[in-house]
Amino acid sequence: MIPLPAPQPGGPAARRAPAEPPDEGAPARADHTATHADLLETARRAVRAAVTADHGALRRELARLHGDLVGHIAAEHEVMAELPGAAPALVRDGADRLVALVADLLAALEGDSGDEDGDRTSYIAAMVEIDRTILRQTRLESALLARRSLVRGHPAGRARARRQAR
């Protein structure tokens, strides 16, 4: 098994390196910020690649996920910063941990041929953890935004306002 180091919030700058460019034929993403659903779908494609031991696809999906996460976090920064109390720090810490998990797995994949079954099991476990972490982070952000109905223009705030108006 390949031991994966524990992620460190705000880890080394190398963890925030740009992702590899998307494959030919992949949809253009320059003007698109990944949604939570997009992030989950990319993570699930990476899980499938880990299960089938397709290291090339796993690397590509992880690189895409890393880039999408960094862009998503940057796009949400202002809205999250408006949350009250310790919520912005809590969201940022979770986001940093998530980016670090993805970066750590990408680093572990470097130079690995994936010939050993233990490696495959480790990659599957790591991808399942990343998938669960994205889901937890999504739920946290949605719950915080839903409670903060003052966040104008956000779907969670509008939905809460409609429920309260009934």
C-alpha positions, -999 to 999 in steps of 0.1 A, spaced: 0 0 0 11 35 -7 7 56 25 -8 90 17 3 118 40 -22 137 61 -33 169 43 -21 201 59 -44 231 56 -28 258 33 -2 233 23 28 239 1 23 261 -30 31 231 -52 -3 217 -42 -19 246 -59 -2 240 -93 -24 244 -123 -40 212 -135 -31 196 -168 -51 209 -198 -83 189 -206 -81 162 -233 -89 170 -269 -126 168 -274 -134 178 -238 -158 207 -234 -142 241 -231 -141 251 -195 -123 285 -196 -155 304 -190 -172 278 -168 -168 276 -130 -175 241 -118 -206 236 -97 -208 212 -67 -225 187 -90 -196 191 -115 -171 184 -88 -189 153 -76 -192 140 -111 -155 144 -118 -147 128 -85 -170 98 -94 -153 95 -128 -120 93 -109 -134 66 -86 -144 46 -116 -109 50 -131 -94 38 -98 -117 8 -96 -108 -2 -132 -71 6 -125 -70 30 -154 -41 52 -141 -41 75 -171 -78 83 -167 -73 86 -129 -45 111 -134 -65 131 -159 -97 132 -137 -77 142 -106 -59 169 -125 -92 182 -138 -107 179 -103 -78 199 -88 -81 227 -113 -119 228 -110 -117 229 -72 -92 257 -72 -115 277 -96 -146 268 -77 -131 280 -44 -119 312 -59 -154 319 -74 -171 313 -41 -146 332 -20 -165 365 -18 -199 349 -9 -183 327 17 -164 356 32 -197 373 39 -208 345 62 -210 354 99 -186 344 126 -162 315 121 -180 302 91 -156 316 65 -126 301 82 -144 268 85 -153 267 48 -118 278 38 -102 251 60 -124 224 45 -117 236 10 -79 237 17 -81 201 31 -100 190 0 -75 205 -24 -46 190 -3 -63 155 -5 -65 157 -43 -29 171 -46 -15 144 -23 -31 116 -44 -18 132 -76 17 133 -61 13 96 -50 4 87 -86 35 102 -100 58 75 -114 35 47 -101 27 21 -127 -2 7 -106 10 -29 -110 3 -39 -74 -32 -47 -61 -24 -28 -29 -18 3 -49 -52 -1 -65 -69 -6 -32 -52 25 -18 -63 46 -48 -99 34 -45 -100 42 -8 -84 77 -14 -109 85 -42 -138 74 -21 -125 97 7 -122 126 -17 -157 119 -30 -171 119 5 -152 150 14 -166 169 -15 -201 158 -5 -195 170 31 -181 203 20 -210 208 -4 -235 201 25 -216 224 48 -216 253 23 -252 248 13 -263 247 50 -244 278 58 -257 297 28 -293 285 35 -291 299 70 -278 332 57 -308 343 37 -291 377 33 -268 363 7 -287 379 -22 -290 361 -55 -279 327 -41 -304 299 -48 -302 286 -12 -311 321 1 -340 325 -23 -354 290 -15 -353 298 22 -371 331 16 -398 313 -3 -403 288 24 -406 315 51 -431 335 30 -455 305 29 
